Amino acid sequence: MLKELDEMSIGQKLYEYECKACGFEKGIPEFLIDEFRQDLIFGAVATLEEEFIPKLVCPNCRSKFEYKKTDNR
């Protein structure tokens, strides 16, 4: 699955995520983050202008896979 994600990520803006438990890092393409945001916003009292950074699960160890705040965003 990670290979397919790499192929779909070509040319996309990436959001850097990291797992503090096992150290795994991966850039998640913007189109996936937008899909997760839509799922979070749907049915909730929120506007599209609000910034939602979804919390994911590490594909290696199933711990929290968190957005790594960087200056390039």
C-alpha positions as CSV (number, residue, x, y, z in Angstrom):
1,M,0.0,0.0,0.0
2,L,2.9,2.4,0.7
3,K,4.2,1.9,-2.8
4,E,0.8,2.9,-4.3
5,L,0.7,5.9,-2.0
6,D,4.2,7.0,-3.3
7,E,3.0,6.7,-6.9
8,M,-0.2,8.7,-6.2
9,S,1.9,11.4,-4.4
10,I,4.0,12.4,-7.4
11,G,3.6,16.1,-7.9
12,Q,1.4,16.5,-4.9
13,K,1.9,18.8,-1.9
14,L,2.8,16.6,1.0
15,Y,2.0,16.9,4.7
16,E,4.8,15.3,6.8
17,Y,3.6,12.8,9.4
18,E,5.7,11.0,12.0
19,C,5.2,8.2,14.6
20,K,6.9,9.1,17.9
21,A,6.7,5.4,19.0
22,C,8.7,3.8,16.2
23,G,10.1,6.8,14.3
24,F,8.4,6.1,11.0
25,E,8.0,9.2,8.8
26,K,5.9,9.7,5.7
27,G,4.6,12.5,3.5
28,I,0.9,12.2,3.1
29,P,-0.5,13.8,-0.1
30,E,-2.8,16.8,0.1
31,F,-5.7,15.0,-1.7
32,L,-5.8,12.4,1.1
33,I,-5.7,15.0,3.8
34,D,-8.6,16.9,2.1
35,E,-10.6,13.6,2.0
36,F,-10.0,13.1,5.7
37,R,-11.0,16.7,6.4
38,Q,-14.2,16.3,4.5
39,D,-15.1,13.2,6.6
40,L,-14.4,15.2,9.8
41,I,-16.4,18.2,8.7
42,F,-19.4,16.3,7.3
43,G,-22.2,16.6,9.7
44,A,-20.2,18.7,12.2
45,V,-20.6,22.4,13.0
46,A,-17.5,23.7,11.3
47,T,-16.7,25.8,8.3
48,L,-14.4,24.8,5.5
49,E,-12.0,27.6,6.4
50,E,-11.1,26.0,9.7
51,E,-7.8,24.1,9.6
52,F,-8.2,20.4,10.5
53,I,-5.2,18.2,10.5
54,P,-6.4,14.6,10.9
55,K,-4.8,12.2,13.3
56,L,-3.8,9.0,11.6
57,V,-2.5,5.5,12.7
58,C,1.1,4.5,12.0
59,P,1.2,1.8,9.3
60,N,4.2,0.2,11.1
61,C,3.2,-0.1,14.7
62,R,-0.4,1.2,14.9
63,S,0.5,4.1,17.3
64,K,-0.5,7.7,16.7
65,F,0.8,9.0,13.3
66,E,0.8,12.8,13.9
67,Y,1.3,15.8,11.7
68,K,4.9,17.0,11.9
69,K,4.7,20.8,11.9
70,T,7.2,22.2,9.5
71,D,8.0,25.6,8.0
72,N,7.3,24.5,4.4
73,R,3.6,24.4,4.9
